Amino acid sequence: MIVMYVLISPCILHPMLRAEGITTEDDLKAFARCIERCRKFGIEIRELPCPETKMLGLPRAPGPFAGRMDTPECMEQMDALEKTVRQQIETELPAFLI
């Protein structure tokens, strides 16, 4: 049996995680279409961790990456989150795919 899944940003599933005022009605419709398409074809959705929410919290105003997310602390957190996600994927993959 082949298991397929899509790694998805948490703000696609939970738009309230996005910076205030940046989500449009068109965004919400696109997010809903993506989610529905995965469900229609039996593709599991896996939510990634969100370093922006972890580092900047909620609510937050929109802002540039520079000066907010390009700090050594944030880069370390993103590296740790990536490592966790990779370990989870490797743990779940059948042995012949590793």
N, C-alpha and C positions, 0 to 999 in steps of 0.2 A: 504494500500500500504506500502510495506517495502522499506525503503531507505537504501542502503548500500553505504558505502564509505570507502576508505582506507586513513589513515593518512600517509603522505609521507614526507620524508625529502626534503627540498627545493633543495638540490643539486642533487637530482634525476631528477627533472624537469629542473633545471638550473645548469648544471655541472660546469659552470664558477664560481660558488660560492665556489667550493672546493679549498683547498689549491693548490697552483701552483705545477704542475708537478706530481700530484698523480693519475690523471684520465687516465686510459688506454683505448684503443679501445674496449677491452673486457668489461670494465665498461660501456661504452656508449651503447654497444649492449645490455647488461643486463638491463640497465635503460630503453631503448626503448622497450624491450620485456615486462617489468613490466607495463609500461604505456599502451602499445597496448592491453595487456591482460585485464586490467581494462576496457578499452574502448570497447573491444569485448563483455564483459559480462555486460556492462552498469553499472559498478561500478564507482561512482564518486570519484575523487581524491581530497583530501583536503590537501593543503600544510601547514605544520607546520611552525612556526617561527623558525629562525635559530639563536640560541644564539652565536654561534661561529662567524658568520658574523657580528652580532650586536656588539660583544665585540672586535673582532680583525680586522674587516674591510676587505677590498679588495684592492689590491691583498695581499695575505699573504703566507708566506712560510710554509711548513709543520712543525709541531712541536708537542711536547708531550702535553698531557692534563695537567700534573703536571707543575705548575708554570705559566700556561697561562689561563687555564679555571677553576682551582680549587681555585679561589680566592673568598673571601666572596661576593664581588661585583657581580661576575659572577653567583654564586650560588643564590643570591637574584634575579637576572634577570631571571634565569632559572625557579625559583619557580613562579615568576610573569607570565612568559609565559605559564607555565603549568596551572596555575589557569585560565588564559584567555581561553586557549583551552578547559579546562574542562567545563567552563561556556558556551562556544559556543556549545559544544556537548549537554549539558543538556538542553539548550534552544531549540535545534532542535529535541530532542527526543520526540516521542509521550508520553503522560502522563502515559500510562500503562507500559512503559519500565523504568521509573524512580523509 
